[in-house]
Amino acid sequence: MNNTSTTRSISWLIGLILFFSWNLRAEDNPGRIEPGHLVHSSEIFRLLTPAADLPPLSATATVGVPFSFDLPFLIPLNGTTTVNVTGLPANGLSVQQGSGFGSVIKGTPLTAGVMNLTLVNSQTPSGLSAWQAITLTVNPPLPPLSATATVGVPFSFDLPFLIPLNGTTTVNVTGLPANGLSVQQGSVFGSAIKGTPLIAGVMNLTLVNSQTPSGLSAWKAITLTIDPPLPPLSVTATVGVPFSFDLPFLIPLNGTTTVNVTGLPANGLSVQQGSVFGSAIKGTPLIAGVMNLTLVNSQTPSGLSAWKAITLTIDPPLPPLSATATVGVPFSFDLPFLIPLNVTTTVNVTGLPANGLSVQQGSGFGSAIKGTPLTSGVMNLTLVNSQTPSGLSAWKAITLTVTGGALMLMPPTYNCATGAFRFNTSGGDGSPITFFAIGITGSTTNPDQFVDTDQRTASDAPLILLHATQNGITVTYLWDIRAQCPVNKPGGGLTLLAPTYNCVTGSFQFNTNGGDGSPITFFAIGITGPTTSPDQFVDTDQRTASDAPPILLHATQNGITVTYLWDIRAQCPVTSTPPSSTLTLLAPTYNCATGAFRFNSSGGDGSPVTFFAIGITGSTTNPDQFVDTELRTANDTQPILLQATQNGTTVTYLWNLKTACGRARLSATDPDHRLIVKVLGNPVLGEMVHIEVSGAEGQPLFVALLNQQGHPVSEGHIMQAAATERLDVRLGHSPGVHLLQVSIPGQTEVVRVLKTD
């Protein structure tokens, strides 16, 4: 062998060995020759694959940020070369077409961590292949965007673009709850989170950008902190004093801005035109208390809204004006103006009784209470100012004390149906008065009493001498009960007489004469079906209709019926109200003993009237109501504002319950001698209610059961009660609420009893 041949042989052998070694590194177990592997001539090109260990490629990405990494070619380009990456998890990344003619790892990483990947190239038809390690480090997300908003205040936060603008880019925010905020058009051409937050707290949101046709996406966290509402506006008003509070604008004026106040009760206040071009809360408060309101601004077409709390504290009325007069001495009291004089101001005084005084022209150009008082006492009046066209109104209490004059007993107030009786006096020095009358009461300072059943039902009842004593001086009045409430003697044929009727309340009593003393059944259409009770009520429609026809009354005894044709309109004429007259609330009709109450009005257009008064009734078209027991028995009861509404127009009347029923109250009773009534089972089944009465020992005891109209159902009387009395009182057949009234001299207790079927 020559040197050339030897050199060629050695070169060929070395080349063959190197080729064989490279090919082994391109197989599944690189860098290692398996024992027994035979290299064929067809593997010559594969043995040309590089065998050196290449260092790993290194790349860095961030969660939520678009990523692209160009993959290098590991073998010379010849034929078809395939590029793959092994070990790439489902983490938002994939191998895609690169920006040139190669391949890239592209996408937006989802989670942080280190990925150990392998880049693999393979080629056909040469069969060449190669690989190289890639270390891809994915960092945690970028710090979140931070923004702050406030409940009730308009908010706007422009959202940044997270990817270069190319094609169509969509912007969304995930995790945004229903809290008054949404993604809307931003201040420029981008998007923004806009709205007015409803609830305080921290919102962890995610801003997401996605793009077509590139397929790019990116996201970033947003921490939105919503602070609690701003401190409320605070204002103060006073009952009876005109009030105005200008409402601020909470949003910039643009387009049409609407201002409302929620939570404003029917207390004399409303939202009206303000002093400039805005709005205001205006009016005259009726009741003291704290109102928690909300001022709301809303705007079109911007859709902006905002709100803020308002705490409106309404103080009690100012102290009353005080004046003193003397019986028989001319009196004049100039009435102040309670509102600034503007156009027409009307001055009235409510609660002024027929006692020789009236509102007249004052010493200047105002008004005054003038006249000569007839009787002594304390008048709780109300001065009312009203103004047109401003609509302003104001009022203030006046306490007018009339002293002097000799004590006199006047004709009593008496209810023939229930037996309720009241001593009436005039004059005196204002000190306590003691009353007494045989058959009515022993010595007592309470003017409200009841006439004994025997006394008020006997046809031959004698005259009753009423006594009133003040500071040792006694005055009397001889009262003829039979002249006021006739009772016919039984005997002879049964006859129906003219009924006893109250035009104001509608209370009605069948009156008869003669008969054999057996039960009588009464009947009249529009008054009652067959009943043995002579005490009834005329239906409201019947007693108020101007064209009500005469009513035929029937009375039947032992199968014999007698009749009486009663002309209700002749006894109580009703004048049709002109449609143009103004609705007015008058002084109510009130029974101090039972609490029965009736709203009285005049004028109006004939349409239904709705009545309302705190402590008496909610809104109702029924004028007949009852005053709550607590209200009518408390010593410190304040005047009650009565309201009547017809076709949206409301009129008021300030009624002084204490004046209507004097100073006597149950709460003034000595606790050790208080009358106590217990109902033994309430609601009641059956026709009898069982009661226990204590605190009446040694005193006359009167028990009456009334329906809600004050109509007696049954009654009883004990001349001298024991320490504890157990009584059975007849309820009758009708289910519903009844009033059990138990009285002793100086005290009356009223208990509601519910009868069920």
QUILINZI-V403572 format. One record per residue. N is the residue number from 1. RES is the residue in three letters. PSI is psi as a letter, one per 40 degrees, with the letter a starting at -180 (NA if undefined). OMEGA is omega as a letter, one per 40 degrees, with the letter a starting at -180 (NA if undefined). NEAR is the number of other ideal C-beta (glycine too) atoms within 8 Angstrom. Layout:
<<N | RES | PSI | OMEGA | NEAR> <N | RES | PSI | OMEGA | NEAR>>
This chain:
<<1 | MET | h | i | 4> <2 | ASN | i | a | 5> <3 | ASN | d | a | 5> <4 | THR | d | i | 6> <5 | SER | d | a | 8> <6 | THR | d | a | 9> <7 | THR | d | a | 8> <8 | ARG | d | a | 8> <9 | SER | d | a | 9> <10 | ILE | d | i | 8> <11 | SER | d | i | 8> <12 | TRP | d | a | 8> <13 | LEU | d | i | 8> <14 | ILE | d | i | 8> <15 | GLY | d | a | 8> <16 | LEU | d | i | 10> <17 | ILE | d | i | 8> <18 | LEU | d | a | 9> <19 | PHE | d | i | 12> <20 | PHE | d | a | 12> <21 | SER | d | i | 11> <22 | TRP | d | a | 14> <23 | ASN | d | i | 14> <24 | LEU | d | a | 15> <25 | ARG | e | i | 11> <26 | ALA | e | a | 12> <27 | GLU | a | a | 7> <28 | ASP | d | a | 3> <29 | ASN | g | a | 7> <30 | PRO | i | i | 10> <31 | GLY | e | a | 7> <32 | ARG | h | i | 6> <33 | ILE | h | i | 7> <34 | GLU | h | i | 7> <35 | PRO | h | i | 4> <36 | GLY | e | a | 4> <37 | HIS | h | a | 7> <38 | LEU | h | a | 4> <39 | VAL | h | i | 9> <40 | HIS | i | a | 5> <41 | SER | d | i | 4> <42 | SER | e | a | 4> <43 | GLU | e | a | 10> <44 | ILE | d | a | 8> <45 | PHE | d | i | 8> <46 | ARG | d | a | 11> <47 | LEU | e | i | 14> <48 | LEU | e | i | 9> <49 | THR | h | a | 13> <50 | PRO | i | a | 6> <51 | ALA | e | a | 10> <52 | ALA | i | i | 4> <53 | ASP | h | i | 4> <54 | LEU | i | i | 7> <55 | PRO | i | a | 4> <56 | PRO | i | i | 8> <57 | LEU | i | a | 10> <58 | SER | h | i | 7> <59 | ALA | i | a | 10> <60 | THR | h | i | 8> <61 | ALA | i | i | 13> <62 | THR | h | i | 12> <63 | VAL | h | i | 12> <64 | GLY | e | a | 11> <65 | VAL | h | i | 11> <66 | PRO | i | a | 11> <67 | PHE | i | i | 12> <68 | SER | h | a | 9> <69 | PHE | h | a | 10> <70 | ASP | h | a | 10> <71 | LEU | h | a | 13> <72 | PRO | i | i | 8> <73 | PHE | h | a | 10> <74 | LEU | e | i | 9> <75 | ILE | i | i | 12> <76 | PRO | i | a | 5> <77 | LEU | h | i | 5> <78 | ASN | h | a | 8> <79 | GLY | a | a | 7> <80 | THR | h | a | 5> <81 | THR | h | i | 11> <82 | THR | h | a | 8> <83 | VAL | h | i | 12> <84 | ASN | i | i | 8> <85 | VAL | h | i | 13> <86 | THR | i | i | 7> <87 | GLY | e | a | 8> <88 | LEU | h | a | 11> <89 | PRO | i | i | 5> <90 | ALA | g | a | 3> <91 | ASN | f | i | 11> <92 | GLY | e | a | 7> <93 | LEU | i | i | 12> <94 | SER | i | i | 7> <95 | VAL | h | a | 11> <96 | GLN | i | i | 9> <97 | GLN | h | a | 4> <98 | GLY | a | a | 11> <99 | SER | d | i | 5> <100 | GLY | b | i | 5> <101 | PHE | e | i | 3> <102 | GLY | a | a | 10> <103 | SER | i | i | 9> <104 | VAL | i | i | 13> <105 | ILE | h | a | 17> <106 | LYS | i | i | 11> <107 | GLY | a | i | 10> <108 | THR | h | a | 13> <109 | PRO | i | a | 15> <110 | LEU | d | a | 6> <111 | THR | i | i | 7> <112 | ALA | i | i | 8> <113 | GLY | a | i | 6> <114 | VAL | h | i | 7> <115 | MET | h | i | 13> <116 | ASN | h | a | 7> <117 | LEU | i | i | 13> <118 | THR | h | i | 10> <119 | LEU | h | a | 15> <120 | VAL | h | i | 11> <121 | ASN | h | i | 14> <122 | SER | i | a | 9> <123 | GLN | h | i | 13> <124 | THR | i | e | 8> <125 | PRO | e | a | 4> <126 | SER | d | a | 8> <127 | GLY | e | i | 8> <128 | LEU | i | i | 15> <129 | SER | i | i | 11> <130 | ALA | i | i | 11> <131 | TRP | i | i | 10> <132 | GLN | h | i | 11> <133 | ALA | i | i | 11> <134 | ILE | h | i | 15> <135 | THR | h | a | 12> <136 | LEU | h | i | 13> <137 | THR | h | i | 10> <138 | VAL | h | a | 14> <139 | ASN | i | i | 8> <140 | PRO | i | a | 5> <141 | PRO | i | i | 10> <142 | LEU | i | i | 7> <143 | PRO | i | a | 3> <144 | PRO | i | i | 10> <145 | LEU | i | a | 9> <146 | SER | h | i | 7> <147 | ALA | i | a | 10> <148 | THR | h | i | 8> <149 | ALA | i | a | 13> <150 | THR | h | i | 12> <151 | VAL | h | i | 12> <152 | GLY | e | a | 11> <153 | VAL | h | i | 11> <154 | PRO | i | a | 11> <155 | PHE | i | i | 12> <156 | SER | h | a | 9> <157 | PHE | h | a | 10> <158 | ASP | h | a | 10> <159 | LEU | h | a | 13> <160 | PRO | i | i | 7> <161 | PHE | h | a | 10> <162 | LEU | e | i | 11> <163 | ILE | i | i | 12> <164 | PRO | i | a | 4> <165 | LEU | h | a | 5> <166 | ASN | h | a | 8> <167 | GLY | b | a | 7> <168 | THR | h | a | 5> <169 | THR | h | i | 11> <170 | THR | h | a | 8> <171 | VAL | h | i | 12> <172 | ASN | i | i | 8> <173 | VAL | h | i | 13> <174 | THR | i | i | 7> <175 | GLY | e | a | 8> <176 | LEU | h | a | 11> <177 | PRO | i | i | 5> <178 | ALA | g | a | 3> <179 | ASN | f | i | 10> <180 | GLY | e | a | 7> <181 | LEU | i | i | 11> <182 | SER | i | i | 7> <183 | VAL | h | a | 11> <184 | GLN | i | i | 9> <185 | GLN | h | a | 4> <186 | GLY | a | a | 11> <187 | SER | d | i | 5> <188 | VAL | b | a | 5> <189 | PHE | e | i | 3> <190 | GLY | a | i | 10> <191 | SER | i | a | 9> <192 | ALA | i | i | 13> <193 | ILE | h | a | 17> <194 | LYS | i | i | 11> <195 | GLY | a | i | 10> <196 | THR | h | a | 13> <197 | PRO | i | a | 15> <198 | LEU | d | a | 6> <199 | ILE | i | i | 7> <200 | ALA | i | i | 8> <201 | GLY | a | i | 5> <202 | VAL | h | i | 7> <203 | MET | h | i | 13> <204 | ASN | h | a | 9> <205 | LEU | i | i | 13> <206 | THR | h | i | 11> <207 | LEU | h | a | 15> <208 | VAL | h | i | 11> <209 | ASN | h | i | 14> <210 | SER | i | a | 9> <211 | GLN | h | i | 13> <212 | THR | i | e | 8> <213 | PRO | e | a | 4> <214 | SER | d | a | 7> <215 | GLY | e | i | 6> <216 | LEU | i | i | 11> <217 | SER | i | i | 11> <218 | ALA | i | i | 12> <219 | TRP | i | a | 11> <220 | LYS | i | a | 12> <221 | ALA | i | i | 11> <222 | ILE | h | i | 15> <223 | THR | h | a | 12> <224 | LEU | h | i | 12> <225 | THR | h | i | 10> <226 | ILE | h | a | 14> <227 | ASP | i | i | 8> <228 | PRO | i | a | 5> <229 | PRO | i | i | 10> <230 | LEU | i | i | 7> <231 | PRO | i | a | 3> <232 | PRO | i | i | 9> <233 | LEU | i | a | 9> <234 | SER | h | i | 7> <235 | VAL | i | a | 9> <236 | THR | h | i | 8> <237 | ALA | i | a | 13> <238 | THR | h | i | 12> <239 | VAL | h | i | 12> <240 | GLY | e | a | 11> <241 | VAL | h | i | 11> <242 | PRO | i | a | 11> <243 | PHE | i | i | 12> <244 | SER | h | i | 9> <245 | PHE | h | i | 10> <246 | ASP | h | a | 10> <247 | LEU | h | a | 13> <248 | PRO | i | i | 7> <249 | PHE | h | a | 10> <250 | LEU | e | i | 11> <251 | ILE | i | i | 12> <252 | PRO | h | a | 4> <253 | LEU | h | a | 5> <254 | ASN | h | a | 8> <255 | GLY | b | a | 7> <256 | THR | h | a | 5> <257 | THR | h | i | 11> <258 | THR | h | a | 8> <259 | VAL | h | i | 12> <260 | ASN | i | i | 8> <261 | VAL | h | i | 13> <262 | THR | i | i | 7> <263 | GLY | e | a | 8> <264 | LEU | h | a | 11> <265 | PRO | i | i | 5> <266 | ALA | g | a | 3> <267 | ASN | f | i | 11> <268 | GLY | e | a | 7> <269 | LEU | i | i | 11> <270 | SER | i | i | 7> <271 | VAL | h | a | 11> <272 | GLN | i | i | 9> <273 | GLN | h | a | 4> <274 | GLY | a | a | 11> <275 | SER | d | i | 5> <276 | VAL | b | a | 5> <277 | PHE | e | i | 3> <278 | GLY | a | a | 10> <279 | SER | i | a | 9> <280 | ALA | i | i | 13> <281 | ILE | h | a | 15> <282 | LYS | i | i | 11> <283 | GLY | a | i | 10> <284 | THR | h | a | 13> <285 | PRO | i | a | 15> <286 | LEU | d | a | 8> <287 | ILE | i | i | 9> <288 | ALA | i | i | 8> <289 | GLY | a | i | 6> <290 | VAL | h | i | 7> <291 | MET | h | i | 13> <292 | ASN | h | a | 8> <293 | LEU | i | i | 13> <294 | THR | h | i | 11> <295 | LEU | h | a | 15> <296 | VAL | h | i | 11> <297 | ASN | h | i | 14> <298 | SER | i | a | 9> <299 | GLN | h | i | 13> <300 | THR | i | e | 8> <301 | PRO | e | a | 4> <302 | SER | d | a | 7> <303 | GLY | e | i | 6> <304 | LEU | i | i | 11> <305 | SER | i | i | 11> <306 | ALA | i | i | 12> <307 | TRP | i | i | 11> <308 | LYS | i | a | 12> <309 | ALA | i | i | 11> <310 | ILE | h | i | 14> <311 | THR | h | a | 12> <312 | LEU | h | i | 12> <313 | THR | h | a | 10> <314 | ILE | h | a | 14> <315 | ASP | i | i | 8> <316 | PRO | i | a | 5> <317 | PRO | i | i | 10> <318 | LEU | i | i | 7> <319 | PRO | i | a | 3> <320 | PRO | i | i | 10> <321 | LEU | i | a | 9> <322 | SER | h | i | 7> <323 | ALA | i | a | 10> <324 | THR | h | i | 8> <325 | ALA | i | a | 13> <326 | THR | h | i | 11> <327 | VAL | h | i | 13> <328 | GLY | e | a | 7> <329 | VAL | h | i | 9> <330 | PRO | i | a | 6> <331 | PHE | i | i | 12> <332 | SER | h | a | 9> <333 | PHE | h | a | 10> <334 | ASP | h | a | 10> <335 | LEU | h | a | 13> <336 | PRO | i | i | 7> <337 | PHE | h | a | 10> <338 | LEU | e | i | 11> <339 | ILE | i | i | 12> <340 | PRO | h | a | 4> <341 | LEU | h | a | 5> <342 | ASN | h | a | 8> <343 | VAL | b | a | 7> <344 | THR | h | i | 5> <345 | THR | h | a | 11> <346 | THR | h | a | 8> <347 | VAL | h | i | 12> <348 | ASN | i | i | 8> <349 | VAL | h | i | 13> <350 | THR | i | i | 9> <351 | GLY | e | a | 13> <352 | LEU | h | a | 11> <353 | PRO | i | i | 5> <354 | ALA | g | a | 3> <355 | ASN | f | i | 11> <356 | GLY | e | a | 7> <357 | LEU | i | i | 12> <358 | SER | i | i | 7> <359 | VAL | h | a | 11> <360 | GLN | a | i | 9> <361 | GLN | h | a | 4> <362 | GLY | a | a | 11> <363 | SER | d | i | 5> <364 | GLY | b | i | 5> <365 | PHE | e | i | 3> <366 | GLY | a | a | 10> <367 | SER | i | a | 9> <368 | ALA | i | i | 13> <369 | ILE | h | a | 17> <370 | LYS | i | i | 11> <371 | GLY | a | i | 10> <372 | THR | h | a | 9> <373 | PRO | i | a | 15> <374 | LEU | d | a | 7> <375 | THR | i | i | 11> <376 | SER | i | i | 13> <377 | GLY | a | i | 8> <378 | VAL | h | i | 8> <379 | MET | h | i | 14> <380 | ASN | h | a | 13> <381 | LEU | i | i | 13> <382 | THR | h | i | 14> <383 | LEU | h | a | 15> <384 | VAL | h | i | 12> <385 | ASN | h | i | 14> <386 | SER | i | a | 9> <387 | GLN | i | i | 13> <388 | THR | i | e | 8> <389 | PRO | e | a | 4> <390 | SER | d | a | 7> <391 | GLY | e | i | 6> <392 | LEU | i | i | 11> <393 | SER | i | i | 11> <394 | ALA | i | i | 12> <395 | TRP | i | i | 12> <396 | LYS | i | a | 12> <397 | ALA | i | i | 12> <398 | ILE | h | i | 15> <399 | THR | h | a | 12> <400 | LEU | h | a | 13> <401 | THR | h | i | 12> <402 | VAL | h | a | 15> <403 | THR | i | i | 11> <404 | GLY | i | a | 10> <405 | GLY | i | a | 13> <406 | ALA | i | i | 6> <407 | LEU | h | i | 14> <408 | MET | i | i | 10> <409 | LEU | h | a | 12> <410 | MET | i | i | 8> <411 | PRO | h | a | 6> <412 | PRO | i | i | 11> <413 | THR | h | a | 7> <414 | TYR | h | i | 11> <415 | ASN | h | a | 10> <416 | CYS | d | a | 8> <417 | ALA | d | a | 10> <418 | THR | e | a | 12> <419 | GLY | e | i | 13> <420 | ALA | h | a | 12> <421 | PHE | i | i | 13> <422 | ARG | h | i | 11> <423 | PHE | h | i | 12> <424 | ASN | h | a | 10> <425 | THR | i | i | 12> <426 | SER | i | i | 12> <427 | GLY | a | a | 11> <428 | GLY | i | a | 12> <429 | ASP | e | i | 9> <430 | GLY | e | i | 6> <431 | SER | i | a | 7> <432 | PRO | i | i | 5> <433 | ILE | h | i | 12> <434 | THR | h | a | 10> <435 | PHE | i | i | 15> <436 | PHE | i | i | 11> <437 | ALA | h | i | 13> <438 | ILE | h | a | 6> <439 | GLY | e | i | 8> <440 | ILE | d | a | 12> <441 | THR | i | i | 11> <442 | GLY | a | a | 7> <443 | SER | h | a | 7> <444 | THR | i | i | 11> <445 | THR | e | i | 8> <446 | ASN | h | a | 11> <447 | PRO | e | a | 11> <448 | ASP | h | a | 12> <449 | GLN | a | i | 15> <450 | PHE | h | i | 12> <451 | VAL | h | i | 12> <452 | ASP | i | a | 12> <453 | THR | d | a | 11> <454 | ASP | d | a | 8> <455 | GLN | d | a | 12> <456 | ARG | e | a | 12> <457 | THR | e | a | 6> <458 | ALA | h | a | 8> <459 | SER | d | a | 7> <460 | ASP | f | a | 6> <461 | ALA | h | a | 10> <462 | PRO | i | i | 4> <463 | LEU | i | a | 7> <464 | ILE | h | i | 13> <465 | LEU | h | i | 10> <466 | LEU | h | a | 15> <467 | HIS | i | i | 11> <468 | ALA | h | a | 15> <469 | THR | h | i | 10> <470 | GLN | h | a | 12> <471 | ASN | f | i | 5> <472 | GLY | e | i | 5> <473 | ILE | h | a | 7> <474 | THR | h | i | 7> <475 | VAL | i | a | 11> <476 | THR | i | i | 9> <477 | TYR | h | a | 11> <478 | LEU | h | a | 8> <479 | TRP | h | i | 12> <480 | ASP | g | a | 7> <481 | ILE | d | a | 13> <482 | ARG | d | i | 10> <483 | ALA | d | a | 5> <484 | GLN | d | a | 8> <485 | CYS | g | a | 9> <486 | PRO | i | i | 6> <487 | VAL | h | a | 9> <488 | ASN | i | i | 10> <489 | LYS | h | i | 7> <490 | PRO | i | i | 8> <491 | GLY | i | a | 5> <492 | GLY | a | a | 6> <493 | GLY | i | i | 6> <494 | LEU | h | i | 13> <495 | THR | h | i | 9> <496 | LEU | h | i | 12> <497 | LEU | i | i | 9> <498 | ALA | h | a | 5> <499 | PRO | i | i | 11> <500 | THR | h | a | 9> <501 | TYR | h | i | 11> <502 | ASN | h | a | 8> <503 | CYS | d | a | 6> <504 | VAL | d | a | 7> <505 | THR | d | a | 10> <506 | GLY | e | i | 11> <507 | SER | h | a | 13> <508 | PHE | i | i | 13> <509 | GLN | h | i | 12> <510 | PHE | h | i | 12> <511 | ASN | h | i | 12> <512 | THR | i | i | 13> <513 | ASN | i | i | 11> <514 | GLY | a | a | 10> <515 | GLY | i | a | 13> <516 | ASP | e | i | 7> <517 | GLY | e | i | 4> <518 | SER | i | a | 7> <519 | PRO | i | i | 5> <520 | ILE | h | i | 12> <521 | THR | h | a | 10> <522 | PHE | i | i | 16> <523 | PHE | h | i | 11> <524 | ALA | h | i | 13> <525 | ILE | h | a | 6> <526 | GLY | e | i | 8> <527 | ILE | d | a | 12> <528 | THR | i | i | 8> <529 | GLY | a | a | 4> <530 | PRO | h | a | 7> <531 | THR | i | i | 9> <532 | THR | e | i | 6> <533 | SER | h | a | 8> <534 | PRO | e | a | 9> <535 | ASP | h | a | 9> <536 | GLN | a | i | 15> <537 | PHE | h | i | 10> <538 | VAL | h | i | 12> <539 | ASP | i | a | 9> <540 | THR | d | a | 7> <541 | ASP | d | a | 7> <542 | GLN | d | a | 12> <543 | ARG | e | a | 12> <544 | THR | e | a | 6> <545 | ALA | h | a | 8> <546 | SER | d | a | 7> <547 | ASP | f | a | 5> <548 | ALA | h | a | 10> <549 | PRO | i | i | 4> <550 | PRO | i | a | 8> <551 | ILE | h | i | 13> <552 | LEU | h | i | 10> <553 | LEU | i | i | 15> <554 | HIS | i | i | 11> <555 | ALA | h | a | 15> <556 | THR | h | i | 12> <557 | GLN | h | a | 12> <558 | ASN | f | i | 5> <559 | GLY | e | i | 5> <560 | ILE | h | a | 7> <561 | THR | h | i | 7> <562 | VAL | i | a | 11> <563 | THR | i | i | 9> <564 | TYR | h | i | 11> <565 | LEU | h | a | 8> <566 | TRP | h | i | 12> <567 | ASP | g | a | 7> <568 | ILE | d | a | 13> <569 | ARG | d | i | 11> <570 | ALA | d | a | 5> <571 | GLN | d | a | 8> <572 | CYS | g | a | 8> <573 | PRO | i | i | 5> <574 | VAL | h | i | 9> <575 | THR | h | i | 5> <576 | SER | h | a | 5> <577 | THR | h | i | 10> <578 | PRO | i | a | 5> <579 | PRO | d | a | 6> <580 | SER | e | a | 4> <581 | SER | i | a | 10> <582 | THR | h | i | 6> <583 | LEU | h | i | 14> <584 | THR | h | i | 8> <585 | LEU | h | i | 12> <586 | LEU | i | i | 8> <587 | ALA | h | a | 6> <588 | PRO | i | i | 11> <589 | THR | h | a | 8> <590 | TYR | h | i | 11> <591 | ASN | h | a | 12> <592 | CYS | d | a | 11> <593 | ALA | d | a | 12> <594 | THR | e | a | 12> <595 | GLY | e | i | 13> <596 | ALA | h | a | 11> <597 | PHE | i | i | 13> <598 | ARG | h | i | 12> <599 | PHE | h | i | 12> <600 | ASN | h | i | 11> <601 | SER | i | i | 13> <602 | SER | i | i | 9> <603 | GLY | a | a | 8> <604 | GLY | a | a | 12> <605 | ASP | e | i | 10> <606 | GLY | e | i | 5> <607 | SER | i | a | 7> <608 | PRO | i | i | 5> <609 | VAL | h | i | 12> <610 | THR | h | a | 10> <611 | PHE | i | i | 15> <612 | PHE | h | i | 12> <613 | ALA | h | i | 12> <614 | ILE | h | a | 7> <615 | GLY | e | i | 7> <616 | ILE | d | a | 12> <617 | THR | i | i | 9> <618 | GLY | a | a | 4> <619 | SER | h | a | 7> <620 | THR | i | i | 9> <621 | THR | e | i | 7> <622 | ASN | h | a | 7> <623 | PRO | e | a | 10> <624 | ASP | h | a | 9> <625 | GLN | a | i | 12> <626 | PHE | h | i | 10> <627 | VAL | h | i | 12> <628 | ASP | i | a | 9> <629 | THR | d | a | 8> <630 | GLU | d | a | 6> <631 | LEU | d | a | 12> <632 | ARG | e | a | 12> <633 | THR | e | a | 8> <634 | ALA | h | i | 9> <635 | ASN | d | a | 7> <636 | ASP | f | i | 4> <637 | THR | h | i | 9> <638 | GLN | i | i | 4> <639 | PRO | i | a | 10> <640 | ILE | h | i | 14> <641 | LEU | h | i | 12> <642 | LEU | i | a | 15> <643 | GLN | h | i | 11> <644 | ALA | h | a | 16> <645 | THR | h | i | 11> <646 | GLN | h | i | 12> <647 | ASN | f | i | 5> <648 | GLY | e | i | 5> <649 | THR | h | a | 7> <650 | THR | h | i | 7> <651 | VAL | i | a | 12> <652 | THR | i | i | 10> <653 | TYR | h | a | 12> <654 | LEU | h | a | 13> <655 | TRP | h | a | 13> <656 | ASN | h | a | 11> <657 | LEU | d | a | 13> <658 | LYS | d | i | 9> <659 | THR | d | a | 9> <660 | ALA | d | a | 8> <661 | CYS | f | i | 10> <662 | GLY | a | a | 7> <663 | ARG | e | a | 6> <664 | ALA | h | i | 10> <665 | ARG | i | i | 8> <666 | LEU | d | a | 9> <667 | SER | e | i | 7> <668 | ALA | e | a | 7> <669 | THR | i | i | 10> <670 | ASP | h | a | 5> <671 | PRO | d | a | 5> <672 | ASP | e | a | 4> <673 | HIS | f | a | 6> <674 | ARG | h | i | 10> <675 | LEU | h | a | 13> <676 | ILE | h | a | 8> <677 | VAL | h | i | 11> <678 | LYS | h | i | 7> <679 | VAL | h | a | 12> <680 | LEU | g | a | 7> <681 | GLY | h | a | 8> <682 | ASN | h | e | 7> <683 | PRO | i | a | 8> <684 | VAL | h | i | 13> <685 | LEU | i | a | 5> <686 | GLY | a | a | 5> <687 | GLU | e | i | 6> <688 | MET | h | i | 9> <689 | VAL | h | a | 15> <690 | HIS | h | a | 11> <691 | ILE | i | i | 15> <692 | GLU | h | a | 11> <693 | VAL | h | i | 17> <694 | SER | i | a | 9> <695 | GLY | e | a | 10> <696 | ALA | e | a | 11> <697 | GLU | h | i | 7> <698 | GLY | e | a | 5> <699 | GLN | i | i | 10> <700 | PRO | h | a | 13> <701 | LEU | h | i | 13> <702 | PHE | h | a | 14> <703 | VAL | h | i | 16> <704 | ALA | h | i | 14> <705 | LEU | h | a | 16> <706 | LEU | i | i | 15> <707 | ASN | a | a | 10> <708 | GLN | e | i | 9> <709 | GLN | e | a | 9> <710 | GLY | e | a | 12> <711 | HIS | h | a | 12> <712 | PRO | h | i | 10> <713 | VAL | d | i | 11> <714 | SER | i | a | 10> <715 | GLU | i | i | 10> <716 | GLY | i | a | 10> <717 | HIS | h | i | 11> <718 | ILE | h | a | 9> <719 | MET | d | a | 4> <720 | GLN | h | a | 6> <721 | ALA | i | i | 12> <722 | ALA | i | a | 5> <723 | ALA | d | i | 4> <724 | THR | h | i | 7> <725 | GLU | h | i | 11> <726 | ARG | h | a | 9> <727 | LEU | i | i | 10> <728 | ASP | h | a | 8> <729 | VAL | h | a | 13> <730 | ARG | h | i | 9> <731 | LEU | d | a | 14> <732 | GLY | a | a | 7> <733 | HIS | d | a | 3> <734 | SER | h | i | 6> <735 | PRO | i | i | 5> <736 | GLY | a | a | 8> <737 | VAL | h | i | 8> <738 | HIS | i | i | 15> <739 | LEU | h | i | 16> <740 | LEU | h | a | 17> <741 | GLN | h | i | 13> <742 | VAL | h | a | 15> <743 | SER | i | i | 13> <744 | ILE | i | i | 13> <745 | PRO | h | i | 11> <746 | GLY | e | a | 8> <747 | GLN | i | i | 12> <748 | THR | h | i | 10> <749 | GLU | h | i | 11> <750 | VAL | h | a | 11> <751 | VAL | h | i | 9> <752 | ARG | h | i | 8> <753 | VAL | h | i | 15> <754 | LEU | h | i | 10> <755 | LYS | h | i | 12> <756 | THR | i | a | 7> <757 | ASP | NA | NA | 2>>
